[in-house]
Amino acid sequence: MRTYIALLYSIVLTPQRRVVMADLKAMAEGLGFSNTRTLAASGNLVFDAPETPISELESRLEAAFPQTFGRHVDIIVRDASGWGAFAAGNPFPQESAKVAGQVAVRVMRQPVPEAVADTLTPYVADDEKIALVNGDIWIVFSRERPNSRLLTAVGHKRLGIGTSRNWNTVRKLAEMVGA
């Protein structure tokens, strides 16, 4: 058995309905996954399964989601054995120590090429930072601006399927999986 981390893109289905984590766990258990657990109520699922290609796990979860919750949601799966290295690759450790909630990573289904950094540069405010690490996009968001231009610049339409998590979540997931 291997441990995997599944990150849901957006779990707000309607203003009146959110994904309840107990229902998400039950959905995963219905797929035959074991030792299911969640982190916060923001679409972070950890589970055990026989060694399986990541794309197959993503497909299975994404196919079950609309049956359970009535709507498609993109789901990014990572092997938990690599999550420690992923977290250690945070290019902004000083900022993470000071303002962890403002440091985020866009976890991509398919790694974005290094050239993407150049296309994102015009969207980076003076008090923001951006870095690509192994195809994922790390960002330090502005403390002054509530709506960064980077939010739309790193979206699905431009860069493909991905989901964002702040440093606190990345760190807590690492702790959950013993990374």
Secondary structure, DSSP 8 states (H G I E B T S, - for coil): -EEEEEEES--EEETTEE--HHHHHHHHHHTT-EEEEE-TTSSEEEEEESS--HHHHHHHHHHHHHHHHSS---EEEEEGGGHHHHHHT-S-HHHHHH-GGGEEEEEESS---TTHHHHHGGG--TT-EEEEETTEEEEE--SS-SS-THHHHTSHHHH-SEEEEEHHHHHHHHHHTT-
